[in-house]
Amino acid sequence: MPLFPPNPDTRRWPDLVAEARALLPLESPGWTDHNHSDPGIAVLEMLAWLVDTDVYRVSRVTDRHRRKLLALLGVRPAAPSAARVVLSIRPGPGAPAELPAGLGFVAHGADAPLGLETVAALPLTGSAVAAALVASTEDESNWTDHTPTLLAGTTVAALGPDPHVGAALLLGLDRALPAGTALTLWVDADGTDDLDAEPHHSARTVWEVRSGGAWAAPAEVDDRTRALTRSAAVRLRIGPGGLPVEPLGAAGARAWLRCRLARGRHDAAPRLRRVVADAVEATQASTAVGAYDVAPGVVVGGAGAPVEGARTALTITVDNARTVRTVHTGDPAAPTVRVLRWIAPTATAPGRLVVELVAVGVGDGAPEQVFALPGGATAEAPRVWLADPAGGVEAVRLLPDLDAAGRTDLSAVFDARTGTLTFGDGRAGRVPEPGRTVLAGFRGTAGARGGALAPPAPVAVADDARTRVLLGGPPAAGALTAALVGPAAGGTDAEDTTAAAARAERALWAHERLLDALTAADARSLDDLPRATVPRLAPPERAVTLAGIERCTLDTPGARIARARAFAETDPRLPGLVAAGCVTVVVVPELPRERPEPTPGLLRAVRRHLAGLRTAGTRFFVTGPRYVEVRAETTVALLPGADPAAVAAAVRAALDTSLHPVTGGPRGTGRSFGRDVYRSEVMRVIDEVPGVDHVRALALRADGGPPGCGGLCVPPTALVVPGPHTVNAVPAEAGR
């Protein structure tokens, strides 16, 4: 269903007149003169003209009307977003000890160079990750070498496929680091980027360095990876013992450090694509810089002349030729910006000012003045000021529209698609007075074009005034070598009203989309759909229906939930009774692999998430699964030449796989809740094992009960889990 109504009527004036004339013989048979000269026809034509005018006016739904309608729904067209990349920096001769935050780089994309800026400072050590081992326990001899896989950017289980407390990721650097060294590692994890400031709900990891044959904690640790579940930086400061190169068994001599699971448990085994030393995140954005001539004779007012390289509270005004006419410093209301170059003017010679501030235009007193930002799209909403030649400056408030602005309100509307500022008309919003300069500070971005960046696109340090100020001079040739670590993430263009309406429609009709998906698949629950289908269905804003509750549960921030099933009118404390207003949500993670169980932290996270989405009068109970342990006792006849021990092991493995609550079942996504175990399907699983001729005998046990010749009944809210099976493999002749 479209969000905006279609054209209400496609008929025009001739169509309306012709239709009315056609009705006259039916409505008024005595009216026979249908010529234009007839007064009645003239009145009819006039009424048709009025209707045509009304239809035209109703159909004139402008973009402004659409934005207002979307705003009533709580939706506004999204602004452009800057792509994010990770840069690996290799220092050379003449490289600084640390790169400052905001340092500019240039990446050469498919069409044009794209600017990048680092988001944090980066101490340079010159080290690189040369070895990556995964240990399932704290025993240093029990490890698996994943160095080639991780260095190639292939995903690996960072702590093993079924991590327990003590499992660790060991990283070997190619050089020793002295005490006090600040080391930055970028961990590229196969996970979400949400909740970057919150710790993991259950798992806790610690970082340690190896010195003198023992593991010790670094002096400082800042780990933003949420126990290796999200891509982020890990910053370590090496302790007094340093980080020497020393052997670690058969792994060889490296400077070793490790990330160890200290307590708790993950929902799913964390997986990493790569770990890179001396790497920093950057955004595809460039700080706007204004370069201006300063008119001869200009005297700096306020707190004195600007200082190159310093951040200064600065106000300037320019003329229509963009020549600076006044300069004032020290005003607390003025924008605080970095001065990149300042050459003071003399009485006869002009000066020069290069600053992280752009004069976008000069007011002329006209209503609805429009000023365009150079470069168009911005990574964030710009900061805007209005400066007057006397040194006064006022901040401009940016609003979605000026409908509620008063005549004295200094407000403007910023259009993210066109990069323009529109001021008021004197009634709704103040008009910039003649001679006042509009100043803006912003960062430009290429939006979706930046999201296409990927290796091997070359990257180099930007050679401009801003870089020279940040580095304290021009970068030496070969001092810094930068490279992209993987493809860019994000990066979008400004959204128009059509795209915003489609997004609003998806949110408004999320419940219906879920129900349609269940109807199309003839399923009762999202748990019965293919696992790849569910993430493509948007979660609703409220947990109302059972399908909506399940989708919201799977969307719990910071959680990796394999399965979720909601049961209406069910209270786990009152099994078998109808509990009105109660919904029980069963959560199944991926770990532990043999018998997945949610941790108390995961259950708390789901409860907290659903509590903010529930409707009045609904009570949620979030629990782990109830398991029915299924044991098979079978005798199988072998094909000629089959190995009895190997076939018996294969039968046990096939039964375990088929009955696994997460990866079992016919689709490999686990058996449905409450699905009975039929003797025939178990026999089919056994018969498909290579080497099996036929099944001679089969008995099934549930939860250690007596064996039975038929199937097993499973309660509606329970899942099956494999237990220890007894398999007797005999030759085919003995089995006949």
C-alpha positions as a printed Julia matrix, in Angstrom:
736×3 Matrix{Float64}:
   0.0     0.0     0.0
   1.55    3.35   -0.97
   2.18    5.86    1.78
   1.16    8.85   -0.33
  -2.32    8.81   -1.96
  -2.45    8.67   -5.76
  -3.92   11.41   -7.94
  -7.58   11.61   -6.78
  -9.02   12.24  -10.26
  -7.56   12.18  -13.75
 -10.57   13.83  -15.42
 -10.19   17.38  -16.72
 -12.7    20.11  -17.68
 -13.74   18.67  -21.09
 -14.23   15.24  -19.51
 -16.39   16.66  -16.72
 -18.55   18.68  -19.15
 -19.02   15.72  -21.49
 -19.97   13.44  -18.62
 -22.49   15.96  -17.26
 -24.1    16.44  -20.7
 -24.42   12.68  -21.06
 -26.44   12.54  -17.85
 -28.92   15.28  -18.84
 -31.34   13.0   -20.77
 -31.6    10.79  -17.7
 -31.82   13.47  -15.05
 -33.81   16.11  -17.02
 -35.5    14.69  -20.16
 -37.14   18.04  -20.95
 -33.81   19.8   -21.27
 -33.1    19.53  -24.97
 -30.92   22.56  -25.74
 -27.35   21.48  -25.01
 -25.63   24.28  -26.94
 -23.12   26.64  -25.37
 -25.64   29.47  -25.67
 -27.98   27.78  -23.22
 -27.7    29.4   -19.74
 -27.93   26.01  -18.05
 -25.01   24.7   -20.1
 -23.04   27.82  -19.18
 -23.68   27.15  -15.48
 -22.75   23.49  -15.96
 -19.46   24.46  -17.65
 -18.7    26.91  -14.84
 -19.31   24.22  -12.21
 -17.08   21.83  -14.16
 -14.37   24.5   -14.17
 -14.69   24.87  -10.36
 -14.44   21.09   -9.9
 -11.44   20.94  -12.23
  -9.77   23.71  -10.22
 -10.42   21.91   -6.92
  -9.07   18.63   -8.28
  -5.95   20.4    -9.52
  -5.39   22.04   -6.14
  -5.89   18.79   -4.23
  -3.49   17.0    -6.58
  -0.76   19.59   -6.04
   1.05   17.6    -3.31
   4.47   19.18   -3.18
   7.65   17.79   -1.7
   7.13   20.08    1.27
   3.72   18.49    1.91
   5.26   15.03    1.75
   7.95   16.01    4.26
   5.32   17.33    6.65
   3.33   14.12    6.36
   6.45   12.06    7.01
   7.26   14.25   10.02
   3.84   13.45   11.48
   4.85    9.79   11.26
   8.15   10.51   12.98
  10.18    9.99    9.81
  12.47   12.5     8.14
  14.58   11.95    5.02
  17.98   10.73    6.14
  21.0    12.94    5.6
  24.09   11.66    3.77
  26.35    9.41    5.81
  30.09    9.1     5.45
  31.62    5.72    4.72
  34.01    4.23    7.27
  37.3     2.59    6.39
  40.27    1.25    8.31
  43.76    2.38    7.35
  46.9     0.41    8.05
  49.86    2.75    8.51
  53.48    1.68    8.02
  55.98    4.29    9.24
  59.16    5.0     7.32
  62.15    7.28    7.85
  61.03   10.65    9.18
  57.64    9.4    10.36
  56.15   11.01   13.48
  55.78    8.96   16.65
  52.03    9.51   16.64
  49.47   10.53   14.05
  46.96   13.09   15.32
  43.23   12.61   15.12
  41.66   14.19   12.06
  44.7    13.69    9.82
  43.71   13.78    6.16
  44.38   11.1     3.54
  43.38   10.83   -0.09
  42.03    7.59   -1.55
  41.87    7.27   -5.31
  38.5     5.7    -6.05
  36.97    4.67   -9.34
  36.01    8.19  -10.48
  37.75   10.83   -8.4
  39.99   11.19   -5.34
  38.12   10.93   -2.05
  39.18   12.54    1.2
  39.58   10.55    4.41
  40.09   11.69    8.0
  41.18    9.58   10.94
  38.83    9.49   13.91
  41.45    8.95   16.63
  45.13    9.47   17.29
  47.4     6.57   16.31
  50.76    5.85   17.99
  53.09    4.23   15.46
  55.16    1.21   16.47
  56.1    -0.21   13.07
  55.0    -3.67   14.21
  52.8    -6.12   12.34
  50.86   -9.23   13.29
  52.95  -12.15   12.02
  51.27  -15.09   13.78
  47.76  -15.94   14.97
  47.02  -18.98   17.13
  43.78  -20.15   18.7
  44.05  -22.06   21.98
  41.03  -23.93   23.32
  42.43  -23.83   26.87
  45.09  -21.91   28.77
  47.51  -24.74   27.99
  50.03  -23.14   25.61
  50.72  -26.44   23.86
  47.1   -26.9    22.79
  46.68  -24.43   19.97
  45.79  -24.28   16.28
  47.7   -22.11   13.82
  45.4   -19.79   11.85
  48.09  -17.4    10.64
  47.64  -17.87    6.86
  43.85  -17.75    7.15
  43.68  -14.6     9.28
  46.34  -12.75    7.3
  44.38  -13.5     4.11
  41.24  -11.92    5.56
  39.32  -15.2     5.83
  36.97  -15.54    8.77
  38.15  -17.76   11.63
  36.72  -18.64   15.05
  38.76  -16.36   17.3
  38.41  -18.54   20.42
  37.58  -21.83   18.76
  34.24  -23.23   17.6
  32.99  -23.84   21.17
  34.9   -21.45   23.44
  35.06  -22.03   27.18
  36.74  -20.05   29.94
  40.47  -20.1    29.25
  40.2   -20.15   25.46
  42.48  -17.54   23.92
  43.56  -15.83   20.73
  47.36  -15.55   20.63
  48.93  -12.91   18.4
  52.61  -12.76   17.57
  54.15   -9.43   16.54
  57.2    -9.3    14.32
  59.24   -7.13   16.7
  59.72   -6.41   20.37
  58.19   -3.33   21.99
  59.79   -1.48   24.9
  58.03   -0.66   28.15
  55.56    2.2    27.92
  54.85    1.68   24.21
  51.28    2.4    23.13
  50.06   -0.29   20.73
  46.84   -0.1    18.7
  45.28   -3.22   17.2
  42.3    -3.1    14.88
  40.08   -6.16   15.32
  37.83   -6.81   12.32
  35.05   -8.96   13.75
  32.16  -10.64   12.02
  29.45   -9.01   14.12
  27.3    -5.95   14.61
  28.46   -2.41   15.35
  25.8    -1.6    17.94
  26.3    -0.79   21.61
  29.88    0.33   21.16
  29.98    1.79   24.69
  28.44   -1.17   26.57
  30.24   -4.34   27.64
  29.1    -7.75   26.52
  26.13   -9.0    28.51
  27.93  -12.19   29.61
  31.44  -12.75   28.25
  34.51  -10.98   29.65
  37.89  -11.08   27.95
  41.28   -9.91   29.17
  44.39   -8.92   27.23
  47.81  -10.12   28.36
  51.39   -9.83   27.14
  54.09  -12.47   27.45
  57.3   -11.45   29.14
  59.86  -13.71   30.77
  57.87  -16.85   29.99
  54.78  -15.65   31.87
  51.62  -13.8    30.97
  50.93  -10.44   32.58
  48.38   -7.67   32.15
  49.48   -4.56   30.22
  49.76   -1.25   32.04
  46.62    0.05   30.28
  43.91   -1.61   28.19
  41.12    0.03   26.22
  39.16   -2.72   24.45
  36.1    -1.58   22.46
  35.41   -4.95   20.79
  32.84   -6.18   23.33
  34.66   -9.46   23.91
  35.63   -9.79   20.22
  32.03   -9.47   18.97
  32.31   -6.16   17.09
  34.93   -4.45   14.93
  36.81   -1.88   16.98
  40.23   -0.8    18.18
  42.14   -2.3    21.1
  44.67    0.05   22.68
  47.36   -1.36   24.95
  50.18    0.29   26.86
  53.02   -2.13   27.47
  53.97   -2.57   31.12
  57.39   -2.27   32.79
  58.51   -5.68   31.53
  58.12   -4.66   27.9
  57.03   -7.02   25.13
  60.1    -9.07   24.19
  60.49  -11.56   21.38
  60.57  -15.02   22.94
  59.68  -18.55   21.86
  56.29  -20.13   22.47
  56.76  -23.83   21.92
  56.55  -24.88   18.3
  54.99  -21.55   17.37
  58.4   -19.91   17.2
  59.8   -16.69   18.59
  57.52  -13.68   18.42
  56.42  -10.83   20.63
  53.36  -12.57   22.02
  50.13  -11.15   23.36
  46.77  -12.8    23.83
  43.08  -12.17   24.36
  41.68  -14.7    26.83
  38.1   -15.5    27.78
  38.21  -14.86   31.52
  34.6   -15.58   32.48
  31.13  -15.92   31.08
  30.14  -17.26   27.69
  29.34  -15.93   24.24
  26.03  -16.51   22.49
  27.9   -17.64   19.37
  31.56  -18.28   18.73
  33.17  -14.9    17.89
  34.65  -14.83   14.41
  37.36  -12.5    13.11
  38.4   -11.57    9.59
  41.71   -9.94   10.48
  43.73   -8.29   13.25
  46.01   -5.44   12.16
  48.57   -3.52   14.18
  49.06    0.23   13.69
  45.62    0.64   12.12
  43.07    3.38   12.65
  39.49    3.98   11.6
  38.81    6.84    9.2
  35.7     8.4     7.74
  35.28    9.39    4.12
  34.94   13.06    4.93
  37.06   16.18    4.61
  36.98   19.22    6.86
  35.97   22.26    4.83
  38.76   24.83    4.61
  38.36   28.43    3.53
  41.27   30.34    1.98
  40.82   34.12    1.72
  42.69   37.26    0.84
  42.61   39.82    3.63
  42.07   43.37    2.44
  44.93   45.84    3.01
  44.64   47.83    6.2
  42.49   45.31    8.07
  43.23   45.44   11.79
  42.47   42.38   13.92
  40.04   43.21   16.7
  39.48   41.48   20.01
  42.13   39.21   21.56
  44.89   39.7    19.01
  46.08   38.2    15.75
  45.33   34.55   14.96
  48.09   32.02   15.64
  48.9    29.43   12.99
  48.11   25.89   14.13
  46.09   27.02   17.15
  42.36   26.72   17.66
  41.0    30.24   17.93
  37.6    31.81   18.55
  37.45   33.64   15.24
  34.92   35.79   13.37
  35.39   37.18    9.88
  33.25   39.1     7.44
  33.76   39.17    3.69
  32.47   41.12    0.73
  30.83   39.66   -2.35
  34.27   38.95   -3.82
  35.1    36.78   -0.76
  37.77   39.19    0.44
  38.03   39.43    4.22
  37.04   42.88    5.47
  37.07   42.36    9.25
  38.73   39.88   11.61
  37.85   39.51   15.3
  39.14   36.98   17.84
  38.34   36.0    21.4
  34.53   36.27   21.34
  33.11   33.3    23.33
  30.15   33.15   20.95
  32.41   32.89   17.89
  33.26   29.54   16.28
  36.44   27.95   17.64
  38.38   26.8    14.59
  41.93   25.85   13.66
  43.9    28.56   11.86
  46.02   26.94    9.17
  47.75   30.04    7.83
  47.83   33.69    8.75
  49.7    36.45    6.94
  48.87   39.83    8.41
  47.98   42.54    5.89
  49.78   45.84    5.76
  48.46   49.26    4.86
  49.2    48.61    1.19
  49.53   44.83    0.8
  46.81   42.21    1.32
  47.16   39.4     3.83
  46.15   35.76    3.7
  43.92   33.64    5.94
  43.42   29.88    5.66
  41.06   28.53    8.29
  38.68   25.63    8.98
  35.73   27.94    8.41
  33.87   28.8     5.23
  32.18   32.09    4.37
  29.25   30.85    2.3
  27.74   34.23    1.45
  26.76   37.75    2.42
  23.24   38.75    3.4
  21.35   41.28    1.27
  18.19   41.71    3.35
  15.95   39.85    0.91
  13.48   37.24    2.18
  14.21   33.51    1.85
  17.89   33.91    1.03
  19.58   30.68   -0.08
  23.28   29.94    0.43
  25.01   26.87   -1.02
  27.79   25.07    0.82
  30.77   24.3    -1.41
  30.96   20.6    -2.14
  27.29   19.89   -1.5
  26.78   16.88    0.78
  28.06   17.02    4.35
  28.91   14.21    6.75
  26.99   15.93    9.55
  24.71   18.92    9.83
  26.88   22.06    9.48
  27.41   24.58   12.25
  26.33   28.01   11.03
  26.9    31.54   12.34
  25.93   35.04   11.23
  28.69   37.62   11.69
  28.49   41.39   11.39
  31.35   43.78   10.55
  31.35   45.19   14.1
  32.55   41.85   15.45
  29.25   40.47   16.7
  28.35   36.89   15.91
  25.21   34.79   16.42
  24.72   31.06   16.05
  22.1    30.02   13.52
  19.72   27.29   14.63
  19.0    24.68   11.96
  15.41   23.44   11.81
  13.55   20.93    9.61
  11.28   23.79    8.54
  10.48   27.36    9.57
   6.75   26.91   10.14
   7.05   27.54   13.88
   9.86   30.13   13.69
   9.13   33.68   14.81
  10.14   36.84   13.0
  13.12   37.38   15.37
  14.34   33.76   15.37
  17.68   33.35   13.62
  16.94   29.98   12.05
  17.55   28.29    8.73
  16.65   25.08    6.95
  19.5    22.88    5.73
  18.72   20.69    2.73
  21.06   17.72    2.96
  20.41   16.69   -0.66
  21.49   20.0    -2.2
  23.74   21.32    0.56
  21.85   24.62    0.78
  20.84   26.88    3.66
  17.5    28.69    3.39
  16.73   31.55    5.78
  13.34   32.99    6.7
  11.19   35.63    5.05
  10.9    38.01    8.01
   7.68   36.48    9.3
   8.77   32.87    9.75
  12.44   33.26   10.59
  14.72   36.27   10.54
  16.25   37.66    7.36
  20.07   38.01    7.27
  20.71   41.74    7.32
  22.68   43.39    4.49
  26.44   43.13    4.97
  26.31   40.22    7.41
  28.39   37.17    6.53
  27.1    33.62    6.83
  29.86   31.37    8.21
  29.77   27.57    8.27
  31.92   24.77    9.62
  31.35   21.32    8.17
  32.88   18.2     6.7
  32.09   17.25    3.13
  31.52   13.67    2.0
  30.9    11.78   -1.22
  28.24    9.57    0.4
  27.61    6.38   -1.54
  30.72    6.85   -3.71
  32.82    6.55   -0.57
  31.11    3.28    0.27
  32.59    1.76   -2.9
  36.18    2.12   -1.66
  38.01   -1.19   -1.4
  41.56   -2.54   -1.71
  43.71   -2.15   -3.7
  42.67    1.51   -4.08
  45.83    3.55   -3.37
  45.86    5.8    -0.31
  48.29    8.63    0.44
  48.64   11.36    3.03
  46.92   14.55    1.93
  49.4    17.26    0.93
  47.65   20.42    2.07
  47.87   23.17    4.64
  45.83   21.25    7.17
  48.14   18.23    7.04
  51.21   20.42    7.41
  49.73   22.04   10.52
  48.71   18.73   12.1
  52.09   17.08   11.42
  54.14   20.17   12.21
  55.46   20.34    8.66
  55.13   18.71    5.25
  55.25   14.89    5.37
  58.56   13.47    4.21
  58.54   11.3     1.12
  57.99    7.68    2.16
  57.47    8.58    5.81
  53.95    7.18    5.92
  52.57    4.33    3.82
  48.83    3.81    4.12
  46.62    1.02    2.81
  42.97    0.11    3.1
  42.17   -2.77    5.43
  39.16   -4.32    3.74
  36.29   -2.6     1.93
  34.5     0.47    3.21
  31.4     0.18    5.37
  28.36    2.43    5.12
  28.3     5.53    2.98
  24.92    6.69    1.69
  23.58    9.64   -0.27
  20.89   11.94    1.05
  17.47   10.34    1.1
  14.62   11.86   -0.9
  10.99   11.78    0.16
  10.28    8.72   -1.98
  12.94    6.66   -0.22
  11.89    8.03    3.17
   8.27    7.1     2.42
   9.35    3.58    1.49
  11.24    3.32    4.78
   8.21    4.58    6.69
   6.0     2.11    4.85
   8.28   -0.78    5.83
   8.1     0.3     9.46
   4.34    0.87    9.48
   3.57   -2.43    7.78
   6.19   -4.53    9.57
   3.55   -6.66   11.33
   1.72   -7.33    8.07
   4.97   -8.27    6.33
   5.7   -10.82    9.05
   2.22  -12.32    8.8
   2.45  -12.42    5.0
   5.74  -14.32    5.24
   4.16  -16.87    7.59
   1.13  -17.26    5.33
   3.25  -17.73    2.21
   5.31  -20.45    3.91
   2.3   -22.0     5.69
   4.23  -21.62    8.95
   3.08  -20.93   12.5
   6.2   -19.14   13.68
   9.23  -17.29   12.36
  11.21  -20.19   13.79
   9.76  -22.37   11.02
  11.0   -20.09    8.22
  14.39  -20.49    6.53
  16.96  -18.77    8.72
  18.17  -16.5     5.9
  14.64  -15.14    5.36
  14.03  -13.7     8.83
  16.76  -10.97    8.87
  15.26   -9.52    5.68
  11.99   -8.84    7.51
  12.05   -5.52    9.37
  11.33   -5.73   13.11
   8.16   -3.91   14.19
   8.22   -0.93   16.51
   6.06   -2.77   19.06
   6.0    -6.41   20.11
   2.29   -7.13   19.57
   1.86  -10.38   17.63
   3.76  -13.58   18.35
   5.68  -13.19   15.09
   6.52   -9.6    16.03
   7.71  -10.7    19.47
   9.96  -13.32   17.91
  11.39  -10.84   15.41
  12.05   -8.27   18.15
  13.73  -10.95   20.25
  16.09  -11.87   17.42
  16.86   -8.15   17.06
  18.04   -7.73   20.67
  21.05   -5.36   20.57
  24.36   -6.99   21.39
  22.96  -10.54   21.25
  23.5   -13.39   18.81
  20.35  -15.52   19.08
  20.0   -18.58   16.87
  16.32  -19.31   17.57
  13.41  -17.65   19.34
   9.86  -18.9    19.8
   6.97  -17.09   21.51
   4.06  -18.95   23.14
   0.84  -17.12   23.95
  -1.04  -17.5    27.25
   1.85  -19.46   28.71
   3.53  -18.99   32.08
   6.57  -21.24   32.6
   5.78  -21.37   36.32
   2.32  -22.82   35.59
   2.85  -25.52   32.96
  -0.31  -26.78   31.32
  -2.48  -23.87   32.46
  -3.81  -20.97   30.39
  -2.21  -17.72   31.6
  -4.08  -14.79   30.07
  -1.87  -11.84   29.14
   1.34  -13.85   29.51
   3.78  -14.64   26.71
   6.7   -17.0    27.16
   9.67  -16.38   24.87
  12.12  -19.25   24.51
  15.63  -18.15   23.51
  18.19  -20.54   22.02
  21.78  -19.32   21.38
  24.43  -21.26   19.49
  26.57  -22.17   22.51
  27.46  -24.51   24.13
  27.46  -26.52   20.94
  26.3   -29.82   22.42
  23.44  -28.33   24.45
  22.82  -24.61   23.73
  21.68  -22.67   26.81
  21.27  -18.9    27.23
  23.32  -17.23   29.92
  21.6   -15.15   32.63
  23.09  -12.07   30.97
  21.49  -12.93   27.62
  18.11  -13.49   29.26
  18.37  -10.13   31.03
  19.29   -8.4    27.76
  16.25   -9.89   25.98
  13.92   -9.02   28.87
  15.19   -5.44   28.91
  14.75   -5.13   25.15
  11.22   -6.55   25.11
  10.17   -4.49   28.13
  10.52   -1.34   26.05
   8.45   -2.81   23.21
   5.59   -4.55   25.0
   2.0    -3.35   24.99
   0.06   -2.53   28.15
  -1.31   -5.62   29.86
   1.25   -8.02   28.38
   3.76   -9.83   30.56
   6.84  -11.44   29.04
   8.69  -14.43   30.45
  12.06  -15.05   28.8
  13.54  -18.49   29.37
  15.91  -20.99   27.92
  14.72  -24.1    26.11
  13.39  -27.21   27.78
  15.15  -30.2    26.28
  13.98  -33.75   25.78
  17.06  -35.96   25.54
  16.67  -38.6    22.84
  18.77  -41.75   22.94
  18.73  -44.33   20.18
  19.57  -48.01   20.66
  19.97  -49.63   17.28
  21.45  -52.59   15.51
  22.46  -52.04   11.89
  23.46  -54.54    9.25
  26.56  -53.59    7.27
  27.27  -53.73    3.59
  30.06  -56.07    2.56
  33.48  -54.61    3.31
  32.2   -51.91    5.68
  34.19  -51.21    8.86
  31.9   -51.83   11.88
  33.61  -49.29   14.15
  33.63  -46.57   11.5
  29.99  -47.18   10.55
  28.9   -47.17   14.2
  30.67  -43.85   14.74
  29.09  -42.43   11.58
  25.62  -43.52   12.71
  26.09  -41.83   16.08
  27.32  -38.65   14.35
  24.34  -38.68   11.94
  21.9   -39.07   14.83
  23.59  -36.26   16.76
  23.43  -34.0    13.71
  19.79  -34.77   12.98
  18.68  -34.16   16.59
  20.78  -31.05   17.26
  18.54  -28.16   18.42
  20.28  -25.51   16.26
  21.72  -27.31   13.24
  19.53  -30.42   13.08
  16.28  -31.16   11.34
  15.57  -31.53    7.63
  16.64  -27.93    6.82
  19.68  -27.84    9.07
  18.15  -25.13   11.29
  16.94  -27.32   14.16
  13.75  -29.29   14.64
  10.59  -27.32   15.34
   9.42  -26.79   18.89
   7.11  -29.59   19.97
   7.82  -31.74   16.92
   7.59  -35.42   17.83
  10.41  -37.81   16.98
   9.12  -40.46   14.61
  10.69  -43.86   14.4
  10.55  -43.78   10.59
  12.59  -40.57   10.29
  15.24  -41.91   12.67
  15.49  -45.09   10.61
  15.87  -42.99    7.47
  18.76  -41.05    9.03
  20.49  -44.3     9.95
  19.82  -45.93    6.57
  21.43  -42.99    4.71
  24.77  -43.53    6.47
  27.35  -45.01    4.05
  28.04  -48.65    4.85
  24.6   -49.4     6.34
  22.62  -52.08    4.54
  19.51  -51.95    6.71
  18.34  -51.34   10.26
  17.73  -54.53   12.18
  16.42  -53.05   15.44
  15.68  -49.62   16.82
  14.47  -48.41   20.21
  14.17  -44.8    21.35
  14.45  -43.43   24.89
  13.28  -40.02   26.13
  15.07  -38.45   29.11
  16.51  -41.8    30.18
  13.12  -43.52   30.26
  12.39  -47.05   29.13
  13.0   -47.89   25.47
  10.04  -47.93   23.12
   9.36  -49.33   19.69
   7.39  -46.29   18.51
   8.11  -42.59   18.28
   8.61  -40.09   21.1
   6.16  -37.34   22.06
   7.65  -33.88   22.64
   5.84  -31.16   24.65
   4.79  -28.09   22.6
   7.37  -25.81   24.24
  10.28  -28.27   24.19
  13.11  -29.18   21.83
  14.97  -32.43   21.42
  18.67  -32.86   22.07
  20.76  -35.95   21.3
  21.96  -38.15   24.13
  24.47  -41.02   24.14
  23.45  -43.55   21.51
  24.08  -47.27   21.47
  24.92  -48.58   18.0
  25.65  -52.23   17.3
  27.02  -52.83   13.8
  26.88  -56.42   12.57
  27.62  -58.01    9.19
  24.74  -58.18    6.76
  24.56  -61.99    6.92
  24.13  -61.89   10.68
  21.49  -59.23   10.36
  19.22  -61.16    8.01
